[in-house]
């Protein structure tokens, strides 16, 4: 748990993809996140969290559906959305936090 806190409290914004292996829409997110990573490079950190393997983190943040995207800046949640979001929309949402 403390490692998760360390990551979201870092200097770079953190995009977290809460997902699960059994979730079909979640399978659409990796190529989207790859595009985001390619366009924004090292300006942010992208983290994938499997809700089944990290139940305490999922509970702590009230994750009730997957995929859920959350953006943290200096430890504060600045964005949250459940469902698949395309790369361009995600980049537009991220830009103010970079």
Backbone torsions as a table, in degrees:
resi	resn	phi	psi	omega
1	UNK	NA	-42.5	-177.1
2	UNK	-65.4	-31.4	177.8
3	UNK	-63.8	-41.4	177.3
4	UNK	-59.4	-46.6	178.8
5	UNK	-60.2	-42.6	178.8
6	UNK	-59.6	-41.7	-178.5
7	UNK	-64.8	-49.3	-176.3
8	UNK	-73.5	-18.3	178.0
9	UNK	-88.3	-0.2	-177.3
10	UNK	-67.8	177.1	-177.8
11	UNK	-71.5	-34.1	-177.8
12	UNK	-85.9	147.7	171.1
13	UNK	-61.6	149.3	-178.8
14	UNK	-123.3	126.3	175.0
15	UNK	-101.6	121.1	-179.1
16	UNK	-114.0	129.5	176.7
17	UNK	-105.5	102.3	174.8
18	UNK	-83.1	122.1	-175.3
19	UNK	-146.1	-178.9	176.9
20	UNK	-147.4	147.9	-178.1
21	UNK	-61.9	-32.6	-176.7
22	UNK	-80.9	-8.0	-174.2
23	UNK	-86.3	115.0	-179.4
24	UNK	-64.4	-47.6	178.6
25	UNK	-60.8	-29.5	179.2
26	UNK	-61.1	-28.6	-178.9
27	UNK	-69.0	-14.4	178.1
28	UNK	-82.5	-17.0	-172.4
29	UNK	-75.4	-40.1	-176.9
30	UNK	-53.3	-46.2	177.9
31	UNK	-65.5	-32.0	177.8
32	UNK	-66.7	-45.7	-179.9
33	UNK	-66.6	-31.4	177.0
34	UNK	-64.9	-43.1	177.6
35	UNK	-60.9	-44.3	179.1
36	UNK	-60.3	-45.8	-180.0
37	UNK	-61.8	-41.9	-179.9
38	UNK	-64.9	-37.2	-177.6
39	UNK	-80.6	-35.2	-174.4
40	UNK	-102.7	-11.6	174.7
41	UNK	55.6	-133.0	-174.2
42	UNK	-89.7	18.9	177.9
43	UNK	-76.3	-16.9	179.2
44	UNK	-146.5	167.4	177.4
45	UNK	-112.7	135.7	179.0
46	UNK	-113.2	130.9	-176.7
47	UNK	-131.5	134.0	176.1
48	UNK	-105.7	128.5	-179.8
49	UNK	-121.2	118.5	175.8
50	UNK	-80.5	116.7	-175.3
51	UNK	-66.3	-26.3	178.6
52	UNK	-74.9	-34.1	-179.5
53	UNK	-87.7	-16.6	-177.6
54	UNK	-130.3	56.9	-174.2
55	UNK	-62.2	-34.3	-178.5
56	UNK	-66.8	-39.0	177.8
57	UNK	-67.6	-43.3	178.9
58	UNK	-60.3	-42.2	178.1
59	UNK	-65.3	-45.1	-178.3
60	UNK	-56.0	-38.9	-176.6
61	UNK	-98.9	7.6	174.2
62	UNK	65.0	37.6	179.6
63	UNK	-76.8	113.4	-178.1
64	UNK	-113.9	-12.1	176.0
65	UNK	-143.3	150.8	179.5
66	UNK	-126.8	147.3	-1.5
67	UNK	-75.5	147.4	170.3
68	UNK	-125.2	129.8	177.8
69	UNK	-103.3	131.5	174.3
70	UNK	-129.4	144.2	175.8
71	UNK	-120.2	130.4	177.6
72	UNK	-116.3	141.3	173.5
73	UNK	-131.7	118.9	-179.3
74	UNK	49.8	45.8	174.9
75	UNK	84.3	-6.8	-179.3
76	UNK	-105.1	136.7	175.0
77	UNK	-73.2	122.6	-178.9
78	UNK	-113.1	-11.6	179.4
79	UNK	-157.3	145.4	176.4
80	UNK	-153.6	134.0	176.0
81	UNK	-152.1	134.3	173.8
82	UNK	-91.3	144.5	178.8
83	UNK	104.1	168.2	-178.8
84	UNK	-76.0	140.2	178.1
85	UNK	-132.1	137.9	-176.0
86	UNK	-77.0	164.2	-172.9
87	UNK	-60.8	-44.9	-177.5
88	UNK	-64.1	-41.9	177.6
89	UNK	-61.4	-43.5	-178.4
90	UNK	-64.1	-41.5	178.7
91	UNK	-63.7	-43.2	178.5
92	UNK	-60.6	-41.6	178.9
93	UNK	-66.9	-38.5	-176.3
94	UNK	-73.2	-35.0	-171.1
95	UNK	-49.4	-44.4	-179.4
96	UNK	-62.7	-20.4	-175.8
97	UNK	-95.1	-3.9	-176.7
98	UNK	-84.1	NA	NA
